[in-house]
Amino acid sequence: MQPCASGTYQAITGKSSVQSCLQCPIGTYGSTSGQSTCTVCPSGAYCALAASNPQYCASGTYQPVTDGTSNLACLACPAGTFAPNLGVSNCNDCPSGTYCMAGSSSTQACPSATYSAIPHRTSSSACLACPNNSNIGQTTCPS
């Protein structure tokens, strides 16, 4: 008896033909040969038909639910948040002194001579001018 290949499964015990193997449905995957079930695709990823491994969403995107079926399940991080890593289920808030546009994989420091004491800023225009010149990416202006 030859086991079913990865990306496929055989739920009925005793079946001995590779032709009786079924493809893992979309939203699931089969990472090893000889599986009797497929595994639900994790959040932060998607799984196409007969997937042998999850495909992780790109940085700057997130996927909050399990059983994603295509890259369309990966959503751009909203403005004011970012996702620096692959395969995340939620985005991080941009900290004070920075801003993040929609789909950001990293934070951007407030421009020189500006500051932002409030997190979750969405553009450089949200950074306020300091009364005197100072360093970039600050949460307050020096006195």
N, C-alpha and C positions, 0 to 999 in steps of 0.2 A: 504494500500500500504506500503510495507516494502522498506526503502531506500537502495540503493546500498551500500555495505560495503566500507571501506577505501581500496584504491588500485584499485578500480573500479569506473566506472561512467556510466551515462545514458544520452545521448545527446538528446534523443527524449522525449519531454514533453508528459505526459499522460501514458507512459508505467508503468505498475504496477507490473510486475513480476521481481523477483530477477534474474531469468534466463535470462532476457533481458539486464542485466548489462554487460558492457564490461570491460575487464582488461585494466588498464592504460598501454599504450605502453612503451617499453623500452625508457629511456631518459626522462620519466615523472613520476609523483607520484600523489597520491590522499590521502591526510592526514586525511580527514574527510569522514563520510558517507553522501550519498545523493548528491554527486557532479554531475554537468552536464558536466564538463570538467576536465582534469587532468592538473597539473601545470608542466611547464618545469623544469627539474632538474637544480639547480643552478651551477655555476662554483664552483670548489673546491669539487664537489661531483659527484656521479653517481647513476643511478636509474635503477634497473632491471625491468623486466616485472611484472606488478601488484604491484609495490612498494607503500607502504603507507607512507614512509618517505625517504628522500635522505640518502645515505650512504656516509659519509664524508671521503675524502682521508686522509691517515695517515700523521703524522708529517714527515718531510723530503721529502714529495711529494707535488705536486701541480696539478691543473687541470684548465687550462685557459679558457675553453669554457663551454657553457651551454649544456645541454642534453647528458651528459656522460652516457654510457650504462653499463659499468662494471668497476671493479677495474683496468683494463688495461688502462682506461682513465687517471688514476693517474700517473703522470710522476715523476721520481726522480729529485730532485733539481739538477741543474748542479753544477759541482765543482766551488767553489768560492761563492756559495749562500747557504742559509739554510731556513727551514720553521719550526718554533718551535710549530706551532698550527695545529690542524686538519682543513681540509676543506678550504685551501687557493687557490687562483687563480694565485698567483705568489710567487716566493721565494725572500727573502731579501738578499741583498749583504752582504757578510762578511765584518765587519769593519776593519780598520787598527789595527794592533797588534794581529790579529787572522787569522785563515785559516779555510776553510770548504771543505771537500771532497764531492764528488757526493753523494746525498741522505742524506745530513746532516740535523738533526733537531736542532742542536745547533752549536755554534762556538767553536773552540779550540784555546786556547791562544798559542802564539808563545812560544817555549820552553825557559827555563832559559838562560839568557845571549844572547838572540836574540831579534830582533825587525822587524817590518814591518810597514813602513809609508804609504804603498799603500793598499787600500782595495781590496777585491775580490781575495785574495790569495787562492790557491787550495791545498797546502800541507805544512808541516813543513819545507820542504827544501826551500820554498819561503821566510822563515824568515831569515834575515841576522844576522851574528854574530856581537855582540857588541865588541868594542875594550877593554872594561873592563866588569867584571861581573855586572849584573844588574837584576832587577825583570823580571818576565815573562809577556808576553802579552803587550809589549810596542809598542808605535808608533815611539819612538826615543830612543837613548841611552843617559844616562847621561854623561856629560863631565867629 
